[in-house]
Amino acid sequence: MWQSSSVKVSGNQSKDNGFSGQNYPGWCNKDADTAQNAQVQTLSIEERKKLLATFYKAWTTDVPVIPLFSNTTVTVARVGLKNWKPGPTSASPDTWNAWEWELTK
């Protein structure tokens, strides 16, 4: 996610962030980091909405990137497979909701 801890160092992942992260432009914003870290630690939907609003206000104020496209993923399921749905994010595996699947044919 867009956090300072996900900034890549010199174009490479660093040991400091566990060799992970997709914050390629290197956007750093203390308010956004605080809100993002807090929202993943609360179960309250209302509190998460407030924290995410704070995060996205910082993101839209700073405009670290201007998305020009969305990566497309193509997946295929056989006829008769009920309840198969594409993942909610581009990083979701195709089996994210496998417990809901049902084979009718």
N, CA, C and O atoms as a GROMACS GRO file, in nm:
protein
  420
    1MET      N    1   0.084  -0.118   0.000
    1MET     CA    2   0.000   0.000   0.000
    1MET      C    3   0.088   0.124   0.000
    1MET      O    4   0.211   0.113   0.012
    2TRP      N    5   0.031   0.235  -0.012
    2TRP     CA    6   0.102   0.362  -0.020
    2TRP      C    7   0.147   0.407   0.118
    2TRP      O    8   0.083   0.492   0.180
    3GLN      N    9   0.256   0.351   0.165
    3GLN     CA   10   0.313   0.390   0.293
    3GLN      C   11   0.461   0.416   0.277
    3GLN      O   12   0.525   0.364   0.186
    4SER      N   13   0.514   0.496   0.367
    4SER     CA   14   0.658   0.524   0.366
    4SER      C   15   0.738   0.396   0.383
    4SER      O   16   0.847   0.384   0.328
    5SER      N   17   0.684   0.301   0.459
    5SER     CA   18   0.756   0.176   0.482
    5SER      C   19   0.762   0.088   0.357
    5SER      O   20   0.836  -0.010   0.354
    6SER      N   21   0.684   0.124   0.254
    6SER     CA   22   0.684   0.047   0.129
    6SER      C   23   0.765   0.114   0.018
    6SER      O   24   0.759   0.072  -0.097
    7VAL      N   25   0.840   0.216   0.054
    7VAL     CA   26   0.921   0.286  -0.046
    7VAL      C   27   1.037   0.197  -0.086
    7VAL      O   28   1.107   0.141  -0.002
    8LYS      N   29   1.055   0.185  -0.215
    8LYS     CA   30   1.170   0.109  -0.265
    8LYS      C   31   1.293   0.199  -0.261
    8LYS      O   32   1.285   0.317  -0.296
    9VAL      N   33   1.403   0.144  -0.221
    9VAL     CA   34   1.528   0.219  -0.211
    9VAL      C   35   1.607   0.201  -0.339
    9VAL      O   36   1.640   0.088  -0.377
   10SER      N   37   1.637   0.310  -0.405
   10SER     CA   38   1.714   0.308  -0.530
   10SER      C   39   1.659   0.209  -0.631
   10SER      O   40   1.735   0.142  -0.701
   11GLY      N   41   1.527   0.199  -0.638
   11GLY     CA   42   1.464   0.110  -0.736
   11GLY      C   43   1.460  -0.036  -0.693
   11GLY      O   44   1.409  -0.120  -0.767
   12ASN      N   45   1.512  -0.067  -0.576
   12ASN     CA   46   1.511  -0.204  -0.527
   12ASN      C   47   1.442  -0.210  -0.392
   12ASN      O   48   1.440  -0.112  -0.318
   13GLN      N   49   1.385  -0.326  -0.360
   13GLN     CA   50   1.330  -0.342  -0.227
   13GLN      C   51   1.447  -0.342  -0.129
   13GLN      O   52   1.560  -0.377  -0.165
   14SER      N   53   1.420  -0.303  -0.006
   14SER     CA   54   1.528  -0.295   0.092
   14SER      C   55   1.506  -0.394   0.206
   14SER      O   56   1.395  -0.441   0.229
   15LYS      N   57   1.613  -0.423   0.277
   15LYS     CA   58   1.606  -0.510   0.393
   15LYS      C   59   1.517  -0.448   0.500
   15LYS      O   60   1.450  -0.518   0.575
   16ASP      N   61   1.517  -0.313   0.507
   16ASP     CA   62   1.439  -0.242   0.608
   16ASP      C   63   1.289  -0.268   0.594
   16ASP      O   64   1.217  -0.266   0.694
   17ASN      N   65   1.240  -0.292   0.472
   17ASN     CA   66   1.096  -0.315   0.455
   17ASN      C   67   1.066  -0.460   0.417
   17ASN      O   68   0.962  -0.489   0.357
   18GLY      N   69   1.157  -0.550   0.451
   18GLY     CA   70   1.133  -0.692   0.426
   18GLY      C   71   1.132  -0.727   0.279
   18GLY      O   72   1.070  -0.825   0.238
   19PHE      N   73   1.200  -0.646   0.198
   19PHE     CA   74   1.207  -0.667   0.053
   19PHE      C   75   1.069  -0.671  -0.010
   19PHE      O   76   1.041  -0.753  -0.097
   20SER      N   77   0.982  -0.580   0.036
   20SER     CA   78   0.847  -0.574  -0.017
   20SER      C   79   0.807  -0.429  -0.042
   20SER      O   80   0.883  -0.337  -0.012
   21GLY      N   81   0.688  -0.412  -0.096
   21GLY     CA   82   0.635  -0.279  -0.115
   21GLY      C   83   0.616  -0.243  -0.260
   21GLY      O   84   0.690  -0.290  -0.348
   22GLN      N   85   0.517  -0.160  -0.286
   22GLN     CA   86   0.488  -0.117  -0.422
   22GLN      C   87   0.478   0.035  -0.430
   22GLN      O   88   0.416   0.088  -0.523
   23ASN      N   89   0.537   0.104  -0.336
   23ASN     CA   90   0.535   0.250  -0.337
   23ASN      C   91   0.651   0.298  -0.424
   23ASN      O   92   0.745   0.362  -0.375
   24TYR      N   93   0.644   0.268  -0.551
   24TYR     CA   94   0.753   0.298  -0.644
   24TYR      C   95   0.789   0.446  -0.652
   24TYR      O   96   0.907   0.478  -0.662
   25PRO      N   97   0.691   0.539  -0.650
   25PRO     CA   98   0.728   0.680  -0.658
   25PRO      C   99   0.795   0.733  -0.530
   25PRO      O  100   0.854   0.841  -0.532
   26GLY      N  101   0.787   0.658  -0.420
   26GLY     CA  102   0.850   0.701  -0.297
   26GLY      C  103   0.770   0.802  -0.218
   26GLY      O  104   0.827   0.883  -0.145
   27TRP      N  105   0.638   0.800  -0.232
   27TRP     CA  106   0.552   0.895  -0.161
   27TRP      C  107   0.558   0.871  -0.011
   27TRP      O  108   0.541   0.758   0.034
   28CYS      N  109   0.582   0.976   0.066
   28CYS     CA  110   0.588   0.969   0.212
   28CYS      C  111   0.498   1.079   0.268
   28CYS      O  112   0.513   1.196   0.233
   29ASN      N  113   0.406   1.042   0.354
   29ASN     CA  114   0.317   1.138   0.418
   29ASN      C  115   0.284   1.083   0.557
   29ASN      O  116   0.221   0.978   0.569
   30LYS      N  117   0.327   1.154   0.661
   30LYS     CA  118   0.312   1.107   0.799
   30LYS      C  119   0.164   1.083   0.835
   30LYS      O  120   0.132   0.982   0.898
   31ASP      N  121   0.075   1.176   0.797
   31ASP     CA  122  -0.068   1.160   0.828
   31ASP      C  123  -0.126   1.036   0.760
   31ASP      O  124  -0.204   0.962   0.820
   32ALA      N  125  -0.088   1.014   0.636
   32ALA     CA  126  -0.136   0.897   0.562
   32ALA      C  127  -0.084   0.768   0.625
   32ALA      O  128  -0.158   0.671   0.639
   33ASP      N  129   0.044   0.767   0.664
   33ASP     CA  130   0.101   0.649   0.729
   33ASP      C  131   0.028   0.617   0.859
   33ASP      O  132  -0.007   0.502   0.886
   34THR      N  133   0.004   0.720   0.940
   34THR     CA  134  -0.064   0.702   1.068
   34THR      C  135  -0.204   0.646   1.047
   34THR      O  136  -0.245   0.552   1.116
   35ALA      N  137  -0.279   0.703   0.953
   35ALA     CA  138  -0.416   0.658   0.926
   35ALA      C  139  -0.416   0.515   0.871
   35ALA      O  140  -0.499   0.434   0.912
   36GLN      N  141  -0.326   0.485   0.780
   36GLN     CA  142  -0.319   0.351   0.720
   36GLN      C  143  -0.283   0.247   0.826
   36GLN      O  144  -0.344   0.140   0.831
   37ASN      N  145  -0.185   0.276   0.910
   37ASN     CA  146  -0.145   0.181   1.014
   37ASN      C  147  -0.258   0.159   1.113
   37ASN      O  148  -0.277   0.046   1.159
   38ALA      N  149  -0.332   0.263   1.148
   38ALA     CA  150  -0.442   0.250   1.244
   38ALA      C  151  -0.561   0.175   1.186
   38ALA      O  152  -0.626   0.098   1.257
   39GLN      N  153  -0.591   0.197   1.057
   39GLN     CA  154  -0.712   0.135   1.000
   39GLN      C  155  -0.699  -0.017   0.989
   39GLN      O  156  -0.800  -0.087   0.992
   40VAL      N  157  -0.578  -0.069   0.975
   40VAL     CA  158  -0.564  -0.215   0.968
   40VAL      C  159  -0.565  -0.280   1.106
   40VAL      O  160  -0.561  -0.402   1.116
   41GLN      N  161  -0.571  -0.199   1.211
   41GLN     CA  162  -0.569  -0.252   1.347
   41GLN      C  163  -0.702  -0.238   1.420
   41GLN      O  164  -0.712  -0.272   1.538
   42THR      N  165  -0.804  -0.188   1.351
   42THR     CA  166  -0.935  -0.172   1.415
   42THR      C  167  -1.040  -0.257   1.344
   42THR      O  168  -1.034  -0.276   1.223
   43LEU      N  169  -1.135  -0.306   1.421
   43LEU     CA  170  -1.244  -0.384   1.363
   43LEU      C  171  -1.368  -0.299   1.336
   43LEU      O  172  -1.459  -0.343   1.266
   44SER      N  173  -1.370  -0.178   1.389
   44SER     CA  174  -1.485  -0.090   1.371
   44SER      C  175  -1.490  -0.037   1.228
   44SER      O  176  -1.398   0.032   1.182
   45ILE      N  177  -1.598  -0.069   1.158
   45ILE     CA  178  -1.614  -0.022   1.020
   45ILE      C  179  -1.618   0.130   1.015
   45ILE      O  180  -1.558   0.192   0.927
   46GLU      N  181  -1.689   0.190   1.109
   46GLU     CA  182  -1.700   0.338   1.110
   46GLU      C  183  -1.564   0.402   1.134
   46GLU      O  184  -1.531   0.503   1.070
   47GLU      N  185  -1.486   0.346   1.224
   47GLU     CA  186  -1.352   0.400   1.251
   47GLU      C  187  -1.262   0.382   1.129
   47GLU      O  188  -1.184   0.472   1.095
   48ARG      N  189  -1.271   0.266   1.063
   48ARG     CA  190  -1.191   0.242   0.943
   48ARG      C  191  -1.228   0.342   0.832
   48ARG      O  192  -1.140   0.392   0.762
   49LYS      N  193  -1.357   0.371   0.817
   49LYS     CA  194  -1.400   0.469   0.716
   49LYS      C  195  -1.338   0.605   0.743
   49LYS      O  196  -1.291   0.671   0.650
   50LYS      N  197  -1.337   0.647   0.870
   50LYS     CA  198  -1.278   0.776   0.905
   50LYS      C  199  -1.128   0.778   0.876
   50LYS      O  200  -1.076   0.874   0.820
   51LEU      N  201  -1.060   0.670   0.914
   51LEU     CA  202  -0.916   0.663   0.892
   51LEU      C  203  -0.882   0.658   0.743
   51LEU      O  204  -0.786   0.722   0.698
   52LEU      N  205  -0.960   0.582   0.667
   52LEU     CA  206  -0.935   0.576   0.523
   52LEU      C  207  -0.966   0.710   0.455
   52LEU      O  208  -0.901   0.747   0.358
   53ALA      N  209  -1.065   0.782   0.507
   53ALA     CA  210  -1.094   0.916   0.453
   53ALA      C  211  -0.974   1.007   0.476
   53ALA      O  212  -0.938   1.086   0.389
   54THR      N  213  -0.912   0.996   0.593
   54THR     CA  214  -0.791   1.075   0.622
   54THR      C  215  -0.679   1.036   0.527
   54THR      O  216  -0.610   1.123   0.473
   55PHE      N  217  -0.662   0.906   0.507
   55PHE     CA  218  -0.557   0.857   0.416
   55PHE      C  219  -0.580   0.912   0.274
   55PHE      O  220  -0.488   0.968   0.214
   56TYR      N  221  -0.701   0.895   0.222
   56TYR     CA  222  -0.727   0.936   0.084
   56TYR      C  223  -0.730   1.087   0.066
   56TYR      O  224  -0.704   1.137  -0.043
   57LYS      N  225  -0.760   1.161   0.171
   57LYS     CA  226  -0.749   1.307   0.163
   57LYS      C  227  -0.602   1.346   0.141
   57LYS      O  228  -0.572   1.431   0.058
   58ALA      N  229  -0.512   1.282   0.216
   58ALA     CA  230  -0.369   1.310   0.199
   58ALA      C  231  -0.324   1.267   0.059
   58ALA      O  232  -0.248   1.338  -0.007
   59TRP      N  233  -0.370   1.150   0.015
   59TRP     CA  234  -0.329   1.098  -0.116
   59TRP      C  235  -0.377   1.189  -0.229
   59TRP      O  236  -0.302   1.216  -0.323
   60THR      N  237  -0.501   1.235  -0.221
   60THR     CA  238  -0.554   1.320  -0.328
   60THR      C  239  -0.502   1.464  -0.319
   60THR      O  240  -0.506   1.537  -0.418
   61THR      N  241  -0.454   1.504  -0.203
   61THR     CA  242  -0.393   1.636  -0.190
   61THR      C  243  -0.253   1.636  -0.249
   61THR      O  244  -0.215   1.727  -0.322
   62ASP      N  245  -0.176   1.532  -0.216
   62ASP     CA  246  -0.037   1.524  -0.265
   62ASP      C  247  -0.028   1.474  -0.409
   62ASP      O  248   0.066   1.510  -0.480
   63VAL      N  249  -0.122   1.394  -0.453
   63VAL     CA  250  -0.125   1.332  -0.586
   63VAL      C  251   0.012   1.272  -0.622
   63VAL      O  252   0.081   1.322  -0.710
   64PRO      N  253   0.050   1.162  -0.552
   64PRO     CA  254   0.180   1.102  -0.580
   64PRO      C  255   0.190   1.039  -0.719
   64PRO      O  256   0.300   1.026  -0.773
   65VAL      N  257   0.078   1.000  -0.775
   65VAL     CA  258   0.075   0.945  -0.912
   65VAL      C  259  -0.058   0.982  -0.976
   65VAL      O  260  -0.154   1.017  -0.907
   66ILE      N  261  -0.062   0.973  -1.106
   66ILE     CA  262  -0.188   0.988  -1.179
   66ILE      C  263  -0.208   0.856  -1.254
   66ILE      O  264  -0.144   0.833  -1.356
   67PRO      N  265  -0.298   0.770  -1.204
   67PRO     CA  266  -0.318   0.640  -1.269
   67PRO      C  267  -0.373   0.659  -1.411
   67PRO      O  268  -0.475   0.725  -1.431
   68LEU      N  269  -0.305   0.600  -1.506
   68LEU     CA  270  -0.347   0.612  -1.645
   68LEU      C  271  -0.412   0.484  -1.696
   68LEU      O  272  -0.481   0.486  -1.798
   69PHE      N  273  -0.392   0.375  -1.627
   69PHE     CA  274  -0.450   0.249  -1.670
   69PHE      C  275  -0.461   0.154  -1.552
   69PHE      O  276  -0.404   0.179  -1.446
   70SER      N  277  -0.534   0.048  -1.572
   70SER     CA  278  -0.547  -0.057  -1.472
   70SER      C  279  -0.499  -0.187  -1.536
   70SER      O  280  -0.536  -0.218  -1.649
   71ASN      N  281  -0.418  -0.261  -1.464
   71ASN     CA  282  -0.371  -0.389  -1.517
   71ASN      C  283  -0.488  -0.484  -1.533
   71ASN      O  284  -0.573  -0.493  -1.444
   72THR      N  285  -0.494  -0.552  -1.644
   72THR     CA  286  -0.602  -0.645  -1.673
   72THR      C  287  -0.558  -0.788  -1.644
   72THR      O  288  -0.446  -0.828  -1.679
   73THR      N  289  -0.644  -0.862  -1.580
   73THR     CA  290  -0.617  -1.003  -1.553
   73THR      C  291  -0.730  -1.085  -1.615
   73THR      O  292  -0.847  -1.054  -1.595
   74VAL      N  293  -0.695  -1.187  -1.690
   74VAL     CA  294  -0.795  -1.273  -1.752
   74VAL      C  295  -0.794  -1.407  -1.680
   74VAL      O  296  -0.688  -1.469  -1.664
   75THR      N  297  -0.911  -1.453  -1.637
   75THR     CA  298  -0.924  -1.585  -1.576
   75THR      C  299  -1.042  -1.656  -1.640
   75THR      O  300  -1.133  -1.592  -1.693
   76VAL      N  301  -1.040  -1.788  -1.635
   76VAL     CA  302  -1.143  -1.868  -1.699
   76VAL      C  303  -1.195  -1.971  -1.599
   76VAL      O  304  -1.119  -2.027  -1.520
   77ALA      N  305  -1.325  -1.995  -1.603
   77ALA     CA  306  -1.386  -2.099  -1.519
   77ALA      C  307  -1.476  -2.186  -1.607
   77ALA      O  308  -1.534  -2.136  -1.704
   78ARG      N  309  -1.487  -2.311  -1.574
   78ARG     CA  310  -1.567  -2.403  -1.656
   78ARG      C  311  -1.716  -2.378  -1.638
   78ARG      O  312  -1.759  -2.324  -1.536
   79VAL      N  313  -1.793  -2.418  -1.738
   79VAL     CA  314  -1.938  -2.407  -1.731
   79VAL      C  315  -1.986  -2.492  -1.614
   79VAL      O  316  -1.939  -2.604  -1.594
   80GLY      N  317  -2.080  -2.440  -1.538
   80GLY     CA  318  -2.135  -2.513  -1.425
   80GLY      C  319  -2.070  -2.479  -1.291
   80GLY      O  320  -2.115  -2.528  -1.188
   81LEU      N  321  -1.968  -2.397  -1.292
   81LEU     CA  322  -1.906  -2.355  -1.166
   81LEU      C  323  -1.981  -2.232  -1.116
   81LEU      O  324  -1.970  -2.124  -1.173
   82LYS      N  325  -2.056  -2.250  -1.009
   82LYS     CA  326  -2.136  -2.141  -0.954
   82LYS      C  327  -2.058  -2.067  -0.845
   82LYS      O  328  -1.975  -2.125  -0.775
   83ASN      N  329  -2.086  -1.939  -0.834
   83ASN     CA  330  -2.030  -1.851  -0.731
   83ASN      C  331  -1.882  -1.817  -0.752
   83ASN      O  332  -1.819  -1.762  -0.661
   84TRP      N  333  -1.827  -1.849  -0.868
   84TRP     CA  334  -1.690  -1.804  -0.896
   84TRP      C  335  -1.696  -1.654  -0.922
   84TRP      O  336  -1.779  -1.607  -0.999
   85LYS      N  337  -1.608  -1.580  -0.859
   85LYS     CA  338  -1.602  -1.435  -0.877
   85LYS      C  339  -1.456  -1.392  -0.889
   85LYS      O  340  -1.368  -1.451  -0.826
   86PRO      N  341  -1.430  -1.290  -0.970
   86PRO     CA  342  -1.294  -1.237  -0.975
   86PRO      C  343  -1.257  -1.182  -0.838
   86PRO      O  344  -1.343  -1.139  -0.762
   87GLY      N  345  -1.129  -1.184  -0.807
   87GLY     CA  346  -1.082  -1.134  -0.678
   87GLY      C  347  -1.110  -0.986  -0.659
   87GLY      O  348  -1.120  -0.912  -0.757
   88PRO      N  349  -1.122  -0.942  -0.534
   88PRO     CA  350  -1.151  -0.801  -0.506
   88PRO      C  351  -1.035  -0.708  -0.534
   88PRO      O  352  -1.054  -0.586  -0.544
   89THR      N  353  -0.914  -0.762  -0.546
   89THR     CA  354  -0.797  -0.679  -0.579
   89THR      C  355  -0.715  -0.751  -0.685
   89THR      O  356  -0.735  -0.869  -0.710
   90SER      N  357  -0.623  -0.679  -0.745
   90SER     CA  358  -0.538  -0.741  -0.848
   90SER      C  359  -0.443  -0.843  -0.787
   90SER      O  360  -0.389  -0.927  -0.859
   91ALA      N  361  -0.421  -0.838  -0.656
   91ALA     CA  362  -0.331  -0.932  -0.590
   91ALA      C  363  -0.404  -1.055  -0.535
   91ALA      O  364  -0.340  -1.145  -0.482
   92SER      N  365  -0.537  -1.059  -0.547
   92SER     CA  366  -0.614  -1.171  -0.493
   92SER      C  367  -0.596  -1.294  -0.580
   92SER      O  368  -0.599  -1.285  -0.702
   93PRO      N  369  -0.579  -1.411  -0.517
   93PRO     CA  370  -0.570  -1.534  -0.597
   93PRO      C  371  -0.708  -1.570  -0.653
   93PRO      O  372  -0.810  -1.526  -0.599
   94ASP      N  373  -0.712  -1.648  -0.759
   94ASP     CA  374  -0.840  -1.689  -0.818
   94ASP      C  375  -0.925  -1.770  -0.721
   94ASP      O  376  -1.047  -1.778  -0.738
   95THR      N  377  -0.863  -1.829  -0.621
   95THR     CA  378  -0.934  -1.914  -0.526
   95THR      C  379  -0.978  -1.841  -0.399
   95THR      O  380  -1.010  -1.905  -0.298
   96TRP      N  381  -0.978  -1.709  -0.402
   96TRP     CA  382  -1.007  -1.630  -0.281
   96TRP      C  383  -1.141  -1.663  -0.218
   96TRP      O  384  -1.157  -1.647  -0.097
   97ASN      N  385  -1.240  -1.709  -0.297
   97ASN     CA  386  -1.372  -1.743  -0.241
   97ASN      C  387  -1.409  -1.888  -0.272
   97ASN      O  388  -1.527  -1.918  -0.295
   98ALA      N  389  -1.311  -1.978  -0.274
   98ALA     CA  390  -1.335  -2.118  -0.314
   98ALA      C  391  -1.438  -2.189  -0.226
   98ALA      O  392  -1.506  -2.280  -0.273
   99TRP      N  393  -1.451  -2.149  -0.100
   99TRP     CA  394  -1.549  -2.212  -0.012
   99TRP      C  395  -1.693  -2.187  -0.058
   99TRP      O  396  -1.784  -2.255  -0.012
  100GLU      N  397  -1.714  -2.090  -0.148
  100GLU     CA  398  -1.848  -2.061  -0.199
  100GLU      C  399  -1.878  -2.132  -0.331
  100GLU      O  400  -1.991  -2.127  -0.379
  101TRP      N  401  -1.779  -2.195  -0.388
  101TRP     CA  402  -1.798  -2.258  -0.519
  101TRP      C  403  -1.888  -2.382  -0.510
  101TRP      O  404  -1.895  -2.451  -0.408
  102GLU      N  405  -1.956  -2.406  -0.623
  102GLU     CA  406  -2.041  -2.524  -0.634
  102GLU      C  407  -2.037  -2.568  -0.779
  102GLU      O  408  -2.054  -2.487  -0.870
  103LEU      N  409  -2.016  -2.696  -0.801
  103LEU     CA  410  -2.012  -2.752  -0.936
  103LEU      C  411  -2.146  -2.816  -0.965
  103LEU      O  412  -2.186  -2.911  -0.898
  104THR      N  413  -2.218  -2.763  -1.067
  104THR     CA  414  -2.353  -2.812  -1.096
  104THR      C  415  -2.357  -2.913  -1.210
  104THR      O  416  -2.457  -2.984  -1.224
  105LYS      N  417  -2.253  -2.922  -1.290
  105LYS     CA  418  -2.254  -3.018  -1.402
  105LYS      C  419  -2.137  -3.111  -1.390
  105LYS      O  420  -2.120  -3.199  -1.475
   0.00000   0.00000   0.00000
